[in-house]
């Protein structure tokens, strides 16, 4: 039987939403083991004074399997 946990993380990038997602997943897998999937909950951009996008942000729900501690 597998048991999973879901945690919400935010990630940003000056390049794109896709890059923000990649950065978030890469960072999550450094701390969390057995990452299975991610659901992009929200996307947001920060706009600079020049009217151009300066940062892309995603909030995502990351699902990972919990390890079985019993033998």
C-alpha positions in Angstrom: 0.0 0.0 0.0 1.4 3.4 -0.9 0.7 6.6 1.0 1.4 10.0 -0.5 1.7 13.5 0.9 1.0 16.7 -0.9 2.9 19.9 -0.1 2.6 23.4 -1.7 5.6 25.3 -2.9 6.2 28.5 -4.8 8.9 29.1 -7.3 10.0 32.1 -9.4 12.0 32.7 -12.6 13.0 35.8 -14.6 12.6 33.7 -17.7 9.3 31.9 -18.0 6.6 29.9 -16.2 8.2 26.7 -17.6 11.5 27.7 -16.0 9.8 28.5 -12.7 8.2 25.0 -12.7 11.6 23.3 -13.6 13.3 25.3 -10.8 10.6 24.4 -8.3 10.7 20.7 -9.1 14.5 20.6 -9.1 14.6 22.2 -5.6 11.8 20.0 -4.3 13.6 16.8 -5.3 16.7 17.9 -3.3 14.6 17.7 -0.1 11.8 15.3 -0.9 12.2 11.7 -2.0 9.9 9.8 -4.3 8.3 12.9 -6.0 5.5 11.6 -8.2 3.8 14.7 -9.7 3.1 18.4 -9.5 -0.1 20.3 -10.1 0.2 23.9 -11.0 -2.3 25.7 -8.8 -1.6 29.3 -9.7 0.5 31.4 -12.1 1.4 35.1 -11.5 3.7 37.7 -13.1 5.4 40.7 -11.5 5.4 43.7 -13.8 8.2 46.3 -13.6 7.9 50.0 -13.9 8.7 49.8 -17.6 5.5 47.7 -18.1 7.4 44.5 -18.9 7.2 41.2 -17.1 10.1 41.0 -14.6 9.3 37.7 -12.9 7.2 34.6 -13.3 5.8 32.8 -10.3 4.1 29.5 -9.9 2.4 27.9 -6.9 2.4 24.2 -7.2 1.2 21.1 -5.3 3.9 18.5 -5.2 3.0 14.9 -4.5 5.5 12.5 -3.1 5.3 9.0 -1.6 6.0 8.5 2.1 8.5 5.8 3.0 7.4 2.7 4.8 9.3 2.6 8.1 8.0 -0.8 9.1 9.7 -4.0 8.0 
